[in-house]
Amino acid sequence: MTTLAHRPAFAFACVLAFALGASSCAPVRPWERSVLASEPMRPDARPEESRARGHMLGARETSQGATGERGGGCGCR
């Protein structure tokens, strides 16, 4: 049950949540696209590091089938 004393706080919280949600959605401008397409922003910026990480995770998580690698989780192939 909501009392009259809680209604302004609830209304303020709703307005604040809407304002925060609306401000987080913004289109990417053309001059900002070059920054987002730069080398450090790529998910696979360092292929050799990704390969090593994949091998390590494969040895650790293969028994769960998370990486699609074969093996029993001991590190051998």
N, C-alpha and C positions, 0 to 999 in steps of 0.2 A: 504494500500500500504506500503510495507516494503522498507525502504531506505537502502543504503549500510552501514550507521552508526549503524543501529539496528541489522544487521545480526550477528555480533560476540556475542552480548549480548543474542540473541535468541539461537544461537548455544550453548553457555555456559549454558544457562538455560536448554536446552534439555539434554545435557551431564550430568549436575548435577541431573536432575530428573531421568535419567536412572541409574546413579550410586547409588542414594539413594534407588530406587526401587529394584535394583539387590542386594544390600547389606542387605535388610530386609528379604530376603528369605534364610533361613538356615535350614538344617535338624537338628533334635534333636539327639544329640549323646547319646550312651547308658548310659554313666555316668551322663548325665543330666536328664534322665528320672525319676530317683528316686526323684529328687527335684520337678519335675512337678507332680508326683504322691503322694506327701506328703499331710498330713491332711489339712493344711491351703489352699491348692490349689483346694480342692474339692468345687464344687458349693454349696453343702449341708453339709458343715463341722459341723454345729451345728443344728441338726434337730429341737430341741425345739425352737430355735430362728427363724428358717424358718417357723415353724408352727404359731408362734405368728405374724410374719410379714405377712403371708398369711391371717390370720384372720383379721388383721388390713386393709390390702389392699382389702380383700373381702368385708368388711363393707363399705369401701370407694368407691370401683369401681364396685360393683355388679350390679348397675343399667346399667352399660355399657356392662356387660357380659364378662369382661376381665379375671376373675379368674375361672369361671365355678361353683362358689358357688351359693347357692340359697339365696334369701333374697331381700329386697327392697332397700338396701343401708343404712338402719338405724342401722345396727349392730345386729339385732335380726335374729334368724334362723327359 
